Amino acid sequence: MTSIVSKLPQVGTTIFTTMSALAADVGAINLSQGYPDYDCSSELTELVNKAMKDGHNQYAPMAGVFALREQVAKKTQKLHGAKYDPHTEITITAGGTQAIFTAISAVVHQNDEVIIFEPAFDCYAPAIKLMGGIVKSLELEPPYYRIAWDMVKKLVNSRTKLIILNSPHNPTATILHKEDIAELSAIVKNQNILILSDEVYEHLIYDGETHHSMARYPELAQRSFIVASFGKLFHATGWKVGYCLAPAYLMQEFKKVHQFLVFSVNSAMQYGIAEYLKNEDTYLSLPAFFQKKKEIISEKD
């Protein structure tokens, strides 16, 4: 038998697979994986079915159906006041994980250092290592799991290529605040450091707090890949449709990888989501929707 040297020798089966299987075996409520136990909108599924019946069953354009990219641009401008060109700065992806992997693949070279914050979504470190990068992790400490920016400053050096942020954070639920944005801006100013901002839980924001997307801050947006997920947004995680926002010079490199990784994403779902997004209430109503659930789960005796 021919032998190989594993590129990820320490990596086994993802914890999500293990825990989901265990939950099924013992009949437990499965809190291990980020999928909901309530259905997505029947209106949305009808729009997807209509798109299929209308013949949208062949390859979509590599960057995504233009109607959907337009709606993403409108949504981003409404929520964050940021303009992204749907021709050159938005790509539809096969979920958030593919967007994260693609961004890392596009910019991380051998021996580049990437700062991540632990506990972290489990796809970050393996993708960095596959590209020959070096993971520099910083542990978030309880009870508030806020980023210790003084420690980040100590990690930054001439080999730092990328900082990966996740807000709202999975799994601690902490979020970035204005003070964090100020600290981050000061650290990357005049540095050749890029940002990968994982914002797939952008609408799980409670108690009147603000989601501080990198898109809100031009000096940060110009060096950022921003990743979002329609699966998380519309409770349809099995569809695996997400997107990435980035300035044109970064998106150009992103697309070079994307085209050979998946090329394009499910056509009918893109058309259905594009139509569904025309009603702004589909996403503007989400904070109140999740607030009720948060209050139920956080009730104390």
Beta strands, then each sheet from edge to edge (+ up, - down):
strand 1: 90-93
strand 2: 113-118
strand 3: 134-139
strand 4: 160-166
strand 5: 194-198
strand 6: 224-229
strand 7: 242-245
sheet 1: 1+ 7- 6+ 5+ 4+ 2+ 3+
end
